[in-house]
């Protein structure tokens, strides 16, 4: 299992890599044998639905085993997936506003 804050959780085996983004309700699945550079996301393809379910179940089991503080693989409030630099998420906007007015040097 791999994780980054409450933004990403992932699980992989020898061949497959599943990445879950709870904040934007997205999943990625990569075939590491045939696509080692992770170019083609297979998660939305019906032929891989069972694999996504199985790897997601493995991910949830690992999260539980490791006492992961993330309660769910889907956030209570889904954020937009696209990033617009003119309309940043609130945490980024607050950080930018806080940085304004500070002297550089």
Backbone as JSON Lines, residues from 0, in Angstrom:
{"i":0,"aa":"X","n":[0.85,-1.18,0.0],"ca":[0.0,0.0,0.0],"c":[0.89,1.24,0.0]}
{"i":1,"aa":"X","n":[0.44,2.27,-0.7],"ca":[1.12,3.55,-0.62],"c":[0.06,4.63,-0.47]}
{"i":2,"aa":"X","n":[0.46,5.76,0.13],"ca":[-0.51,6.8,0.45],"c":[0.14,8.17,0.42]}
{"i":3,"aa":"X","n":[-0.69,9.17,0.19],"ca":[-0.28,10.57,0.33],"c":[-1.44,11.32,0.97]}
{"i":4,"aa":"X","n":[-1.24,11.74,2.2],"ca":[-2.25,12.47,2.97],"c":[-3.62,11.83,2.82]}
{"i":5,"aa":"X","n":[-4.66,12.65,2.62],"ca":[-6.0,12.11,2.36],"c":[-6.33,12.18,0.87]}
{"i":6,"aa":"X","n":[-5.29,12.39,0.06],"ca":[-5.47,12.63,-1.37],"c":[-5.37,11.35,-2.2]}
{"i":7,"aa":"X","n":[-4.55,10.4,-1.77],"ca":[-4.27,9.25,-2.62],"c":[-4.0,8.01,-1.77]}
{"i":8,"aa":"X","n":[-4.51,6.89,-2.28],"ca":[-4.17,5.58,-1.73],"c":[-3.92,4.66,-2.91]}
{"i":9,"aa":"X","n":[-3.0,3.73,-2.74],"ca":[-2.71,2.82,-3.83],"c":[-2.3,1.46,-3.34]}
{"i":10,"aa":"X","n":[-2.43,0.5,-4.23],"ca":[-2.07,-0.88,-3.93],"c":[-1.56,-1.5,-5.21]}
{"i":11,"aa":"X","n":[-0.54,-2.34,-5.1],"ca":[-0.03,-3.01,-6.29],"c":[0.41,-4.43,-5.95]}
{"i":12,"aa":"X","n":[0.4,-5.24,-6.99],"ca":[0.99,-6.57,-6.88],"c":[2.06,-6.65,-7.96]}
{"i":13,"aa":"X","n":[2.47,-7.85,-8.32],"ca":[3.55,-7.98,-9.3],"c":[3.19,-7.39,-10.66]}
{"i":14,"aa":"X","n":[1.9,-7.42,-11.0],"ca":[1.49,-6.98,-12.34],"c":[0.63,-5.73,-12.36]}
{"i":15,"aa":"X","n":[-0.23,-5.56,-11.38],"ca":[-1.25,-4.51,-11.43],"c":[-1.01,-3.44,-10.37]}
{"i":16,"aa":"X","n":[-1.38,-2.21,-10.72],"ca":[-1.28,-1.09,-9.79],"c":[-2.61,-0.33,-9.81]}
{"i":17,"aa":"X","n":[-3.22,-0.23,-8.64],"ca":[-4.48,0.5,-8.47],"c":[-4.19,1.75,-7.66]}
{"i":18,"aa":"X","n":[-4.67,2.89,-8.13],"ca":[-4.52,4.15,-7.4],"c":[-5.91,4.74,-7.23]}
{"i":19,"aa":"X","n":[-6.22,5.14,-6.01],"ca":[-7.53,5.72,-5.7],"c":[-7.33,7.13,-5.2]}
{"i":20,"aa":"X","n":[-8.11,8.07,-5.75],"ca":[-8.09,9.49,-5.37],"c":[-9.44,9.83,-4.74]}
{"i":21,"aa":"X","n":[-9.58,9.68,-3.42],"ca":[-10.87,9.88,-2.76],"c":[-11.46,11.27,-2.96]}
{"i":22,"aa":"X","n":[-10.61,12.31,-2.96],"ca":[-11.1,13.68,-3.02],"c":[-11.81,14.0,-4.34]}
{"i":23,"aa":"X","n":[-11.4,13.32,-5.42],"ca":[-12.02,13.59,-6.72],"c":[-12.79,12.37,-7.24]}
{"i":24,"aa":"X","n":[-12.9,11.33,-6.41],"ca":[-13.65,10.11,-6.75],"c":[-13.17,9.5,-8.06]}
{"i":25,"aa":"X","n":[-11.87,9.29,-8.16],"ca":[-11.27,8.7,-9.37],"c":[-10.42,7.49,-9.0]}
{"i":26,"aa":"X","n":[-10.37,6.56,-9.92],"ca":[-9.55,5.36,-9.76],"c":[-8.73,5.17,-11.02]}
{"i":27,"aa":"X","n":[-7.51,4.73,-10.84],"ca":[-6.66,4.36,-11.97],"c":[-6.2,2.92,-11.78]}
{"i":28,"aa":"X","n":[-6.11,2.19,-12.9],"ca":[-5.6,0.83,-12.9],"c":[-4.6,0.72,-14.03]}
{"i":29,"aa":"X","n":[-3.42,0.23,-13.72],"ca":[-2.38,0.06,-14.73],"c":[-1.88,-1.38,-14.75]}
{"i":30,"aa":"X","n":[-1.65,-1.89,-15.94],"ca":[-1.03,-3.19,-16.16],"c":[0.47,-2.95,-16.28]}
{"i":31,"aa":"X","n":[1.19,-3.2,-15.21],"ca":[2.62,-2.88,-15.18],"c":[3.46,-3.76,-16.1]}
{"i":32,"aa":"X","n":[2.93,-4.93,-16.44],"ca":[3.65,-5.81,-17.35],"c":[3.62,-5.26,-18.78]}
{"i":33,"aa":"X","n":[2.43,-4.86,-19.24],"ca":[2.27,-4.39,-20.61],"c":[2.34,-2.88,-20.77]}
{"i":34,"aa":"X","n":[2.31,-2.16,-19.65],"ca":[2.32,-0.7,-19.68],"c":[3.17,-0.19,-18.5]}
{"i":35,"aa":"X","n":[4.48,-0.45,-18.53],"ca":[5.32,-0.11,-17.37],"c":[5.42,1.39,-17.1]}
{"i":36,"aa":"X","n":[5.09,2.22,-18.08],"ca":[5.15,3.67,-17.88],"c":[3.8,4.25,-17.44]}
{"i":37,"aa":"X","n":[2.83,3.37,-17.19],"ca":[1.51,3.76,-16.67],"c":[0.85,4.82,-17.54]}
{"i":38,"aa":"X","n":[0.72,4.52,-18.82],"ca":[0.13,5.44,-19.78],"c":[-1.38,5.23,-19.91]}
{"i":39,"aa":"X","n":[-1.83,3.97,-19.92],"ca":[-3.23,3.65,-20.19],"c":[-3.96,3.25,-18.92]}
{"i":40,"aa":"X","n":[-4.91,4.07,-18.51],"ca":[-5.74,3.77,-17.34],"c":[-6.82,2.78,-17.76]}
{"i":41,"aa":"X","n":[-6.81,1.6,-17.15],"ca":[-7.77,0.55,-17.49],"c":[-8.97,0.49,-16.54]}
{"i":42,"aa":"X","n":[-9.02,1.36,-15.55],"ca":[-10.04,1.28,-14.51],"c":[-11.46,1.38,-15.04]}
{"i":43,"aa":"X","n":[-11.69,2.13,-16.09],"ca":[-13.04,2.3,-16.6],"c":[-13.47,1.26,-17.6]}
{"i":44,"aa":"X","n":[-12.61,0.33,-17.92],"ca":[-12.95,-0.69,-18.91],"c":[-13.68,-1.85,-18.25]}
{"i":45,"aa":"X","n":[-14.86,-2.22,-18.77],"ca":[-15.65,-3.31,-18.18],"c":[-14.86,-4.61,-18.0]}
{"i":46,"aa":"X","n":[-13.94,-4.89,-18.89],"ca":[-13.15,-6.13,-18.8],"c":[-12.3,-6.17,-17.53]}
{"i":47,"aa":"X","n":[-12.05,-5.02,-16.91],"ca":[-11.21,-4.95,-15.72],"c":[-11.99,-4.62,-14.45]}
{"i":48,"aa":"X","n":[-13.31,-4.6,-14.52],"ca":[-14.13,-4.23,-13.36],"c":[-13.89,-5.15,-12.17]}
{"i":49,"aa":"X","n":[-13.81,-6.44,-12.4],"ca":[-13.59,-7.39,-11.3],"c":[-12.2,-7.2,-10.69]}
{"i":50,"aa":"X","n":[-11.23,-6.91,-11.52],"ca":[-9.86,-6.66,-11.02],"c":[-9.85,-5.4,-10.15]}
{"i":51,"aa":"X","n":[-10.54,-4.36,-10.58],"ca":[-10.62,-3.13,-9.78],"c":[-11.27,-3.44,-8.44]}
{"i":52,"aa":"X","n":[-12.36,-4.21,-8.45],"ca":[-13.02,-4.57,-7.18],"c":[-12.07,-5.36,-6.27]}
{"i":53,"aa":"X","n":[-11.37,-6.33,-6.84],"ca":[-10.47,-7.15,-6.04],"c":[-9.31,-6.37,-5.45]}
{"i":54,"aa":"X","n":[-8.68,-5.53,-6.27],"ca":[-7.57,-4.72,-5.77],"c":[-8.04,-3.66,-4.77]}
{"i":55,"aa":"X","n":[-9.25,-3.14,-4.98],"ca":[-9.82,-2.19,-4.01],"c":[-10.05,-2.88,-2.67]}
{"i":56,"aa":"X","n":[-10.55,-4.1,-2.71],"ca":[-10.75,-4.86,-1.47],"c":[-9.42,-5.11,-0.77]}
{"i":57,"aa":"X","n":[-8.38,-5.43,-1.54],"ca":[-7.04,-5.62,-0.96],"c":[-6.52,-4.33,-0.36]}
{"i":58,"aa":"X","n":[-6.75,-3.21,-1.05],"ca":[-6.34,-1.92,-0.54],"c":[-7.03,-1.61,0.78]}
{"i":59,"aa":"X","n":[-8.34,-1.82,0.84],"ca":[-9.08,-1.55,2.08],"c":[-8.58,-2.44,3.22]}
{"i":60,"aa":"X","n":[-8.27,-3.69,2.93],"ca":[-7.74,-4.6,3.96],"c":[-6.4,-4.09,4.48]}
{"i":61,"aa":"X","n":[-5.54,-3.62,3.58],"ca":[-4.25,-3.07,4.0],"c":[-4.42,-1.8,4.81]}
{"i":62,"aa":"X","n":[-5.35,-0.96,4.41],"ca":[-5.62,0.26,5.16],"c":[-6.03,-0.08,6.59]}
{"i":63,"aa":"X","n":[-6.89,-1.07,6.72],"ca":[-7.35,-1.48,8.06],"c":[-6.19,-2.08,8.85]}
{"i":64,"aa":"X","n":[-5.42,-2.94,8.21],"ca":[-4.29,-3.59,8.88],"c":[-3.27,-2.57,9.38]}
{"i":65,"aa":"X","n":[-3.09,-1.49,8.62],"ca":[-2.1,-0.47,8.97],"c":[-2.7,0.69,9.78]}
{"i":66,"aa":"X","n":[-3.95,0.55,10.2],"ca":[-4.64,1.61,10.95],"c":[-4.6,2.95,10.23]}
{"i":67,"aa":"X","n":[-4.84,2.9,8.94],"ca":[-4.87,4.12,8.12],"c":[-5.95,5.06,8.66]}
{"i":68,"aa":"X","n":[-5.64,6.33,8.89],"ca":[-6.65,7.26,9.41],"c":[-7.72,7.64,8.4]}
{"i":69,"aa":"X","n":[-7.5,7.37,7.12],"ca":[-8.51,7.69,6.12],"c":[-9.69,6.73,6.3]}
{"i":70,"aa":"X","n":[-10.86,7.29,6.54],"ca":[-12.03,6.47,6.85],"c":[-12.66,5.81,5.64]}
{"i":71,"aa":"X","n":[-12.51,6.42,4.47],"ca":[-13.2,5.91,3.29],"c":[-12.38,6.22,2.03]}
{"i":72,"aa":"X","n":[-12.62,5.44,0.99],"ca":[-11.97,5.71,-0.29],"c":[-12.79,6.66,-1.15]}
{"i":73,"aa":"X","n":[-13.83,7.24,-0.58],"ca":[-14.62,8.28,-1.24],"c":[-14.85,9.4,-0.23]}
{"i":74,"aa":"X","n":[-14.47,10.61,-0.57],"ca":[-14.63,11.76,0.33],"c":[-16.1,12.12,0.47]}
{"i":75,"aa":"X","n":[-16.44,12.74,1.58],"ca":[-17.83,13.16,1.79],"c":[-18.22,14.3,0.84]}
{"i":76,"aa":"X","n":[-17.23,15.11,0.47],"ca":[-17.48,16.18,-0.5],"c":[-16.46,16.03,-1.63]}
{"i":77,"aa":"X","n":[-16.95,15.68,-2.81],"ca":[-16.07,15.46,-3.96],"c":[-15.64,16.8,-4.55]}
{"i":78,"aa":"X","n":[-14.34,16.91,-4.79],"ca":[-13.76,18.12,-5.37],"c":[-13.7,17.98,-6.89]}
{"i":79,"aa":"X","n":[-13.65,19.09,-7.61],"ca":[-13.48,19.0,-9.07],"c":[-12.12,18.38,-9.4]}
{"i":80,"aa":"X","n":[-12.08,17.57,-10.44],"ca":[-10.84,16.89,-10.81],"c":[-9.89,17.82,-11.55]}
{"i":81,"aa":"X","n":[-10.42,18.76,-12.29],"ca":[-9.57,19.67,-13.07],"c":[-9.04,20.77,-12.17]}
{"i":82,"aa":"X","n":[-7.79,21.14,-12.36],"ca":[-7.2,22.23,-11.6],"c":[-7.22,23.49,-12.43]}
{"i":83,"aa":"X","n":[-7.78,24.54,-11.88],"ca":[-7.84,25.84,-12.53],"c":[-7.02,26.81,-11.69]}
{"i":84,"aa":"X","n":[-5.85,27.25,-12.18],"ca":[-5.0,28.12,-11.37],"c":[-5.66,29.45,-11.01]}
{"i":85,"aa":"X","n":[-6.7,29.86,-11.76],"ca":[-7.41,31.09,-11.43],"c":[-8.48,30.88,-10.37]}
{"i":86,"aa":"X","n":[-8.76,29.63,-10.05],"ca":[-9.76,29.31,-9.04],"c":[-9.26,28.11,-8.23]}
{"i":87,"aa":"X","n":[-8.2,28.32,-7.42],"ca":[-7.6,27.2,-6.7],"c":[-8.5,26.71,-5.57]}
{"i":88,"aa":"X","n":[-8.31,25.45,-5.15],"ca":[-9.04,24.95,-3.97],"c":[-8.77,25.85,-2.78]}
{"i":89,"aa":"X","n":[-9.65,25.86,-1.83],"ca":[-9.58,26.82,-0.72],"c":[-8.25,26.78,0.02]}
{"i":90,"aa":"X","n":[-7.68,25.61,0.26],"ca":[-6.41,25.54,1.0],"c":[-5.29,26.22,0.24]}
{"i":91,"aa":"X","n":[-5.25,26.07,-1.08],"ca":[-4.22,26.7,-1.89],"c":[-4.46,28.21,-1.95]}
{"i":92,"aa":"X","n":[-5.71,28.6,-2.11],"ca":[-6.05,30.02,-2.14],"c":[-5.67,30.72,-0.85]}
{"i":93,"aa":"X","n":[-5.9,30.07,0.28],"ca":[-5.53,30.65,1.58],"c":[-4.03,30.79,1.7]}
{"i":94,"aa":"X","n":[-3.29,29.79,1.23],"ca":[-1.83,29.85,1.3],"c":[-1.3,30.98,0.43]}
{"i":95,"aa":"X","n":[-1.87,31.17,-0.76],"ca":[-1.44,32.27,-1.63],"c":[-1.73,33.61,-0.97]}
{"i":96,"aa":"X","n":[-2.94,33.75,-0.41],"ca":[-3.31,35.01,0.23],"c":[-2.43,35.3,1.44]}
{"i":97,"aa":"X","n":[-2.08,34.26,2.18],"ca":[-1.23,34.43,3.36],"c":[0.17,34.89,2.95]}
{"i":98,"aa":"X","n":[0.65,34.41,1.81],"ca":[1.98,34.75,1.34],"c":[2.09,36.15,0.76]}
{"i":99,"aa":"X","n":[0.96,36.75,0.37],"ca":[0.99,38.11,-0.21],"c":[1.36,39.11,0.88]}
{"i":100,"aa":"X","n":[2.11,40.08,0.5],"ca":[2.48,41.13,1.43],"c":[3.77,40.85,2.19]}
{"i":101,"aa":"X","n":[4.27,39.63,2.08],"ca":[5.54,39.32,2.73],"c":[6.67,39.81,1.84]}
{"i":102,"aa":"X","n":[7.66,40.34,2.48],"ca":[8.84,40.83,1.72],"c":[9.66,39.63,1.27]}
{"i":103,"aa":"X","n":[10.13,39.71,0.03],"ca":[11.01,38.67,-0.47],"c":[12.44,39.11,-0.29]}
{"i":104,"aa":"X","n":[13.29,38.13,-0.09],"ca":[14.68,38.51,-0.01],"c":[15.46,37.75,0.89]}
